[in-house]
């Protein structure tokens, strides 16, 4: 992976560790210090272990399947939702109702998982829709009698 860092960041190697420090104490350098440290760490983790987001489809007739390199979603619409998988991201469907998005770039993995979730976000009354595996959807009571 490749990224341009501003001149306000100074990189030094200490043993097998890479240390990021500020060149000066200007407000821009202080603002970007934590950001660029985290971006650098995400690149290191992404190349070594990778990132993964798991999604779950909840609803009658909701299912996901891979068609070659495309993701085919049946979400209760009158047509199937077919999505092209971007470069650097791999999508797997271990079962009909589970989708796993993985890759080395944290931003790309998160964005593609969010795009999939946006096709049918979970609704608050029955909980139907696409949600992250660890997401908690608070359900409303609805119209109940007094």
LUMVEXLUM-158611 format. One record per residue (C-alpha): x, y, z. Coordinates in Angstrom, 3 decimals, padded with zeros to 6 digits. Example, Ala and Ser with C-alpha at 12.3 -4.5 7.8 and 13.67 -1.06 7.14 Angstrom:
<firo u="012.300" v="-004.500" w="007.800"/>
<firo u="013.670" v="-001.060" w="007.140"/>
END
This chain:
<firo u="000.000" v="000.000" w="000.000"/>
<firo u="001.098" v="003.529" w="-000.652"/>
<firo u="000.247" v="006.878" w="000.922"/>
<firo u="001.703" v="010.383" w="000.910"/>
<firo u="002.331" v="011.887" w="004.338"/>
<firo u="002.842" v="015.624" w="004.953"/>
<firo u="006.239" v="017.048" w="005.827"/>
<firo u="005.031" v="017.756" w="009.376"/>
<firo u="005.320" v="014.015" w="010.164"/>
<firo u="008.732" v="012.453" w="010.834"/>
<firo u="009.219" v="008.679" w="010.555"/>
<firo u="011.993" v="006.874" w="012.460"/>
<firo u="012.796" v="003.187" w="012.806"/>
<firo u="013.462" v="001.870" w="016.291"/>
<firo u="014.355" v="-001.809" w="016.057"/>
<firo u="011.443" v="-003.434" w="014.259"/>
<firo u="009.016" v="-000.639" w="015.172"/>
<firo u="008.154" v="002.411" w="013.094"/>
<firo u="007.718" v="005.586" w="015.151"/>
<firo u="005.830" v="008.642" w="013.930"/>
<firo u="006.513" v="012.021" w="015.501"/>
<firo u="005.857" v="015.676" w="014.700"/>
<firo u="008.467" v="017.881" w="013.064"/>
<firo u="007.174" v="020.884" w="015.031"/>
<firo u="004.335" v="021.842" w="017.369"/>
<firo u="002.213" v="023.761" w="014.889"/>
<firo u="-001.564" v="023.263" w="015.179"/>
<firo u="-001.673" v="021.398" w="011.835"/>
<firo u="001.066" v="019.010" w="012.953"/>
<firo u="-000.695" v="018.336" w="016.259"/>
<firo u="-004.029" v="017.766" w="014.502"/>
<firo u="-002.606" v="015.292" w="012.008"/>
<firo u="-000.344" v="013.358" w="014.373"/>
<firo u="-002.949" v="010.885" w="015.632"/>
<firo u="-004.660" v="010.663" w="012.265"/>
<firo u="-001.537" v="009.733" w="010.329"/>
<firo u="-000.402" v="007.316" w="013.047"/>
<firo u="-003.753" v="005.515" w="012.786"/>
<firo u="-003.698" v="005.502" w="008.972"/>
<firo u="-000.184" v="004.042" w="009.003"/>
<firo u="-001.240" v="001.420" w="011.559"/>
<firo u="-004.288" v="000.482" w="009.446"/>
<firo u="-002.031" v="-000.042" w="006.427"/>
<firo u="000.313" v="-002.296" w="008.439"/>
<firo u="-002.544" v="-004.352" w="009.917"/>
<firo u="-004.322" v="-004.552" w="006.558"/>
<firo u="-001.301" v="-005.940" w="004.749"/>
<firo u="-000.429" v="-008.408" w="007.524"/>
<firo u="-003.847" v="-009.711" w="008.662"/>
<firo u="-006.543" v="-007.860" w="006.701"/>
<firo u="-009.937" v="-006.491" w="007.698"/>
<firo u="-013.349" v="-008.136" w="007.681"/>
<firo u="-016.975" v="-007.038" w="008.084"/>
<firo u="-019.802" v="-009.528" w="008.455"/>
<firo u="-023.368" v="-008.720" w="007.446"/>
<firo u="-026.552" v="-010.643" w="008.160"/>
<firo u="-029.764" v="-010.569" w="006.109"/>
<firo u="-032.918" v="-010.835" w="008.205"/>
<firo u="-036.299" v="-011.169" w="006.510"/>
<firo u="-038.452" v="-013.649" w="004.654"/>
<firo u="-036.962" v="-014.314" w="001.221"/>
<firo u="-033.853" v="-012.209" w="001.786"/>
<firo u="-030.809" v="-014.000" w="000.443"/>
<firo u="-027.374" v="-013.348" w="-000.986"/>
<firo u="-025.276" v="-015.268" w="-003.500"/>
<firo u="-022.193" v="-014.714" w="-005.593"/>
<firo u="-022.590" v="-014.710" w="-009.384"/>
<firo u="-019.049" v="-014.856" w="-010.657"/>
<firo u="-017.471" v="-011.669" w="-009.299"/>
<firo u="-020.804" v="-009.916" w="-008.634"/>
<firo u="-022.916" v="-010.006" w="-005.481"/>
<firo u="-026.565" v="-010.893" w="-006.118"/>
<firo u="-028.991" v="-009.810" w="-003.377"/>
<firo u="-032.684" v="-010.669" w="-003.155"/>
<firo u="-034.118" v="-008.079" w="-000.781"/>
<firo u="-037.856" v="-008.135" w="-001.360"/>
<firo u="-037.782" v="-005.762" w="-004.315"/>
<firo u="-039.329" v="-006.712" w="-007.663"/>
<firo u="-035.816" v="-007.143" w="-009.064"/>
<firo u="-032.550" v="-008.615" w="-007.788"/>
<firo u="-029.896" v="-006.159" w="-006.616"/>
<firo u="-026.612" v="-006.955" w="-008.393"/>
<firo u="-023.494" v="-005.215" w="-007.107"/>
<firo u="-020.019" v="-005.110" w="-008.627"/>
<firo u="-017.300" v="-005.915" w="-006.094"/>
<firo u="-014.514" v="-003.267" w="-006.128"/>
<firo u="-010.824" v="-004.100" w="-006.567"/>
<firo u="-009.014" v="-005.120" w="-003.397"/>
<firo u="-012.213" v="-006.345" w="-001.734"/>
<firo u="-013.380" v="-009.955" w="-001.605"/>
<firo u="-016.938" v="-010.957" w="-000.814"/>
<firo u="-018.009" v="-014.393" w="000.368"/>
<firo u="-021.443" v="-015.802" w="001.172"/>
<firo u="-021.008" v="-018.651" w="003.695"/>
<firo u="-024.795" v="-019.126" w="003.793"/>
<firo u="-027.877" v="-017.613" w="002.134"/>
<firo u="-028.255" v="-014.960" w="004.824"/>
<firo u="-024.631" v="-014.065" w="005.565"/>
<firo u="-022.204" v="-011.868" w="003.638"/>
<firo u="-018.535" v="-011.445" w="004.557"/>
<firo u="-016.631" v="-008.485" w="003.113"/>
<firo u="-012.854" v="-008.664" w="003.541"/>
<firo u="-009.756" v="-006.982" w="002.182"/>
<firo u="-006.521" v="-005.203" w="003.027"/>
<firo u="-007.850" v="-001.611" w="002.905"/>
<firo u="-009.989" v="-000.739" w="005.940"/>
<firo u="-011.701" v="002.165" w="004.187"/>
<firo u="-012.700" v="000.133" w="001.129"/>
<firo u="-013.997" v="-002.779" w="003.227"/>
<firo u="-016.039" v="-000.455" w="005.449"/>
<firo u="-017.435" v="001.556" w="002.551"/>
<firo u="-018.529" v="-001.493" w="000.549"/>
<firo u="-020.142" v="-003.053" w="003.634"/>
<firo u="-021.988" v="000.234" w="004.253"/>
<firo u="-023.165" v="000.343" w="000.621"/>
<firo u="-024.546" v="-003.199" w="000.941"/>
<firo u="-026.271" v="-002.304" w="004.230"/>
<firo u="-027.796" v="000.834" w="002.662"/>
<firo u="-029.681" v="-001.284" w="000.091"/>
<firo u="-032.093" v="-002.379" w="002.870"/>
<firo u="-031.196" v="-000.949" w="006.313"/>
<firo u="-032.799" v="-002.606" w="009.352"/>
<firo u="-036.209" v="-001.191" w="010.173"/>
<firo u="-037.187" v="-000.523" w="013.803"/>
<firo u="-040.518" v="-002.388" w="013.986"/>
<firo u="-039.803" v="-005.941" w="012.822"/>
<firo u="-036.011" v="-005.707" w="012.541"/>
<firo u="-035.982" v="-006.808" w="008.904"/>
<firo u="-033.122" v="-005.713" w="006.690"/>
<firo u="-029.353" v="-005.983" w="006.395"/>
<firo u="-027.347" v="-005.419" w="009.550"/>
<firo u="-023.836" v="-005.956" w="010.816"/>
<firo u="-023.465" v="-009.155" w="012.858"/>
<firo u="-022.603" v="-007.262" w="016.046"/>
<firo u="-025.190" v="-004.480" w="015.481"/>
<firo u="-028.059" v="-004.109" w="017.934"/>
<firo u="-031.309" v="-002.789" w="016.471"/>
<firo u="-033.665" v="-001.400" w="019.100"/>
<firo u="-037.195" v="-002.367" w="018.169"/>
<firo u="-040.145" v="-000.062" w="018.717"/>
<firo u="-043.390" v="-001.251" w="020.211"/>
<firo u="-045.650" v="-000.227" w="017.342"/>
<firo u="-049.428" v="000.188" w="017.554"/>
<firo u="-050.484" v="-001.817" w="020.585"/>
<firo u="-053.691" v="-001.538" w="022.525"/>
<firo u="-053.903" v="000.489" w="025.721"/>
END
